[in-house]
């Protein structure tokens, strides 16, 4: 599987709201530098798993729609929109935010991430 296919598989899975699935994609030494609307957030392996656990408590479904994906050497750049369905209203899909992320892949895992997001 190419690194581009690996990243696509990651975003098509429920990894963003299921920490057990997320574990299979993360390198033990992962670092994500996330520039969000609240500022810079640096996340390690533990923090990313905790975020997935938090999201699973609020959302019953998570869906990513990728608009652009480019791979070169050990890097994959992806532009996507993240949609969710809340526990309170599981029939309505809600746009959570737009993202641009550059992933470095190491040992067939997500190793370094550089991400920017904007709420819808």
PEKA-V650535 format. One record per residue. N is the residue number from 1. RES is the residue in one letter. PHI is phi in degrees with one decimal (NA if undefined). PSI is psi as a letter, one per 20 degrees, with the letter a starting at -180 (NA if undefined). D_LAST is the distance of its C-alpha to the last C-alpha in Angstrom with 2 decimals. Layout:
[[N RES PHI PSI D_LAST] [N RES PHI PSI D_LAST]]
This chain:
[[1 X NA p 32.66] [2 X -74.5 r 31.05] [3 X -66.8 h 28.44] [4 X -64.7 g 25.94] [5 X -64.1 h 26.83] [6 X -60.4 g 26.64] [7 X -67.3 h 23.02] [8 X -61.3 g 22.14] [9 X -61.9 g 24.10] [10 X -57.6 g 22.27] [11 X -73.3 h 18.81] [12 X -81.8 i 20.44] [13 X -80.7 a 22.06] [14 X -94.2 k 20.97] [15 X -58.2 h 21.38] [16 X -70.0 i 18.01] [17 X -124.9 j 19.18] [18 X -137.7 o 22.92] [19 X -63.9 h 24.67] [20 X -67.1 g 27.83] [21 X -69.9 g 26.24] [22 X -57.3 h 24.35] [23 X -53.5 h 27.78] [24 X -71.0 i 29.09] [25 X -100.7 i 26.65] [26 X -92.6 p 26.88] [27 X -71.4 q 29.68] [28 X -57.7 h 31.43] [29 X -102.3 k 30.84] [30 X -60.9 q 27.14] [31 X -136.5 p 25.19] [32 X -115.6 p 21.45] [33 X -98.6 o 20.42] [34 X -116.0 o 16.73] [35 X -92.2 o 15.32] [36 X -106.7 a 12.30] [37 X -66.7 i 11.02] [38 X -98.3 j 14.15] [39 X 117.0 a 16.48] [40 X -79.7 p 18.50] [41 X -121.4 p 18.93] [42 X -108.0 p 21.90] [43 X -122.0 p 22.37] [44 X -106.8 a 25.59] [45 X -54.9 g 26.70] [46 X -62.0 g 27.05] [47 X -63.6 h 23.72] [48 X -68.5 h 21.87] [49 X -66.0 h 23.93] [50 X -64.4 h 23.25] [51 X -62.3 g 19.46] [52 X -61.8 h 20.00] [53 X -64.2 g 22.28] [54 X -63.7 g 19.85] [55 X -62.8 h 17.15] [56 X -67.9 h 20.03] [57 X -77.3 h 20.91] [58 X -102.1 h 17.62] [59 X -125.4 q 16.76] [60 X -93.1 i 19.33] [61 X -148.9 q 17.64] [62 X -133.7 p 15.37] [63 X -140.4 p 14.80] [64 X -113.1 p 13.87] [65 X -112.6 o 13.90] [66 X -84.9 p 15.46] [67 X -103.0 h 15.56] [68 X -142.9 p 17.91] [69 X -150.1 p 20.41] [70 X -133.9 p 23.42] [71 X -121.6 q 26.24] [72 X -152.5 p 29.04] [73 X 52.6 d 31.69] [74 X -103.1 j 30.10] [75 X -116.3 q 26.52] [76 X -130.4 p 23.63] [77 X -104.0 p 20.48] [78 X -138.7 p 17.55] [79 X -116.5 p 14.20] [80 X -152.5 r 12.09] [81 X -115.7 p 9.09] [82 X -107.9 p 9.63] [83 X -110.8 q 10.12] [84 X -138.1 r 12.21] [85 X -122.2 p 14.75] [86 X -81.6 r 15.79] [87 X -64.1 h 19.47] [88 X -68.8 h 19.53] [89 X -139.3 m 18.25] [90 X -69.7 i 18.92] [91 X -88.2 i 19.05] [92 X -102.9 p 15.49] [93 X -87.1 p 12.92] [94 X -123.2 p 9.41] [95 X -74.4 p 6.38] [96 X -84.6 g 6.23] [97 X -170.2 r 5.00] [98 X -105.8 q 6.75] [99 X -135.5 q 10.29] [100 X -130.4 p 13.60] [101 X -134.6 p 16.60] [102 X -112.6 p 20.31] [103 X -107.5 p 22.58] [104 X -99.5 p 26.29] [105 X -103.6 p 28.34] [106 X -140.7 p 31.60] [107 X 55.4 k 34.03] [108 X 59.7 k 31.73] [109 X -139.1 r 29.01] [110 X -72.8 o 25.78] [111 X -109.5 g 27.41] [112 X -130.0 p 25.27] [113 X -129.6 q 21.54] [114 X -128.6 o 19.72] [115 X -132.0 q 15.94] [116 X -128.0 q 13.11] [117 X -139.9 q 9.47] [118 X -144.9 p 6.38] [119 X -63.4 q 3.78] [120 X -73.2 NA 0.00]]
